[in-house]
Amino acid sequence: MVFLTPLNLARSRGPDRAWRKRMYLRMSWLYYGRKRQCFSIAVRSVRKAMMYSTNSRYKKRKVISKIWRMRIGAACGEHSLDYSTFMNTLAESNIALNRKVLADLAIYEPRTFQSLTVFVKQRVEEMGLTDALKPRTERVLTRAMLDLPKSCV
């Protein structure tokens, strides 16, 4: 907005008043009924939707990190290692792989993950922590227990 006189500048109320209404009605264009057309109802539903989306982003991050931890723990159990021992040994060895990368390795590249577990077992033996190498769970089904042809493994 261009003001030619100081009087018009003083009387200005900022940006266009209808901008806020248009913004909320634009955000509610997929809603059904009066939530879509009535501004006072649309404001409430849009704000609630924004709250839900913000909270869901935080919940999604927590769920995904929990899934990563479960996948790494399952892969470690398959190679008779404890999750905490595996992660602590990797951290002490200055191997900077985050949980996302380790979970992807555990699923899509099991031989690479196996080489990491072999490395961790060697480091644990060097440090003298032989108690950490005892298998913790007996109910873990490993690939070695399955009678699969060599081409599948």
Phi, psi and omega in degrees: 000133179250128179252126182272338180231153178296334180295318178292328177295319181291328183275353182290140180253027179090209182291173183305133181294326184284350182299316181297317179297315180297323180298310181294321180290329175294322181286340182255022187288342178267357181285170185247136173079219185289340175299334183272327190253329183269122187298315185296328177279324180297323180299313182297315183290325179290318179297319178295320178296321177295321177298315180298318182293322178295313180295324182292329177297317179292319179296322180298317179299318180296317181295317182294319179293327177294320178297318178301314181298320179295318181294317179293319179297320179293319180292324177292320177297328177295329180257022178054052175231156175268144182301311183294321177298316180299310183292319180295320180293321176297320180293319180291333181273005181059038173263108188266076174244126180278175186294326180297313181294319180295321178294320177294320177296319181297326183272307191266338179226074185295332180288325175295317178295324177297321178294326175295319179292325176296318177299316181296319179297320178296317180295322179294319177294324177295323180280349178083023179259068184287341179293333182287343183269358177289136180296131184273326185238139178263347186262023179266127179268119181258167179293332180292332180285337181278145178266077180255149174296156183298334182290333181279334185275000000 
